[in-house]
């Protein structure tokens, strides 16, 4: 997957889910809100599939749950979006 390079962010440019680099900064992962909701569901399911009570399994479950909570807390509720689906 190619990295999307953005020199200056503008409101009318739609960035898709995938690697993104702003200027000369390190590339990072951008996940669109509509994709993030699906990721949240699948990561939550993955966390339930991790078995074991050893420290590594417990940490993996905890980190996956933390990521799903962060996704949930970051996504703007639908009632706070305009007619085009953008946050108001």
C-alpha positions as CSV (number, residue, x, y, z in Angstrom):
1,X,0.0,0.0,0.0
2,X,1.5,3.3,-1.0
3,X,2.0,6.1,1.6
4,X,-0.2,9.1,1.1
5,X,2.0,12.2,1.4
6,X,0.4,15.4,2.6
7,X,2.3,18.7,2.5
8,X,-0.6,20.8,3.9
9,X,-3.9,19.4,5.1
10,X,-7.0,21.0,3.6
11,X,-10.6,20.4,4.5
12,X,-11.6,19.3,1.0
13,X,-9.0,16.5,0.7
14,X,-10.3,13.0,1.6
15,X,-7.6,10.8,3.1
16,X,-8.2,7.1,2.9
17,X,-7.3,4.5,5.5
18,X,-3.7,3.6,5.2
19,X,-0.2,5.0,5.6
20,X,0.1,8.8,5.7
21,X,3.0,11.1,6.0
22,X,2.7,14.8,6.8
23,X,5.6,16.7,5.2
24,X,8.9,15.3,6.3
25,X,7.5,13.6,9.4
26,X,7.5,9.9,10.0
27,X,4.7,8.0,8.2
28,X,1.8,6.9,10.4
29,X,-1.3,4.9,10.1
30,X,-4.5,6.9,9.4
31,X,-7.8,5.0,9.9
32,X,-11.0,6.7,8.6
33,X,-13.8,6.9,11.1
34,X,-16.1,4.6,9.1
35,X,-13.3,2.0,8.9
36,X,-12.4,2.5,12.5
37,X,-15.8,1.3,13.7
38,X,-15.2,-2.0,11.8
39,X,-11.7,-2.2,13.2
40,X,-13.1,-1.7,16.7
41,X,-15.4,-4.7,16.3
42,X,-12.7,-7.0,15.0
43,X,-10.1,-6.0,17.5
44,X,-12.6,-6.5,20.3
45,X,-13.3,-10.0,18.9
46,X,-9.6,-10.7,18.6
47,X,-9.1,-9.8,22.2
48,X,-11.7,-12.3,23.3
49,X,-10.0,-15.1,21.3
50,X,-6.6,-14.7,23.2
51,X,-6.5,-17.5,25.7
52,X,-4.2,-17.9,28.6
53,X,-3.5,-16.3,31.9
54,X,0.2,-15.7,31.4
55,X,1.4,-12.1,31.5
56,X,1.9,-11.8,27.8
57,X,-1.7,-13.0,27.0
58,X,-3.1,-10.7,29.7
59,X,-1.1,-7.7,28.3
60,X,-2.2,-8.5,24.7
61,X,-5.9,-8.6,25.7
62,X,-5.5,-5.4,27.8
63,X,-3.8,-3.5,24.9
64,X,-6.4,-4.6,22.3
65,X,-9.2,-3.5,24.7
66,X,-7.4,-0.2,25.2
67,X,-7.2,0.3,21.4
68,X,-10.9,-0.5,21.0
69,X,-11.8,2.0,23.8
70,X,-9.7,4.7,22.1
71,X,-11.4,4.1,18.8
72,X,-14.8,4.4,20.5
73,X,-13.8,7.6,22.4
74,X,-12.3,9.2,19.3
75,X,-15.0,8.6,16.8
76,X,-17.4,11.6,16.6
77,X,-21.0,10.5,17.3
78,X,-23.2,10.4,14.2
79,X,-25.5,13.1,15.5
80,X,-22.5,15.6,15.5
81,X,-22.0,15.2,11.7
82,X,-23.2,17.4,8.9
83,X,-25.1,16.1,5.8
84,X,-21.8,15.0,4.2
85,X,-20.8,12.9,7.2
86,X,-18.1,15.4,8.4
87,X,-17.7,16.4,12.0
88,X,-19.5,19.7,12.8
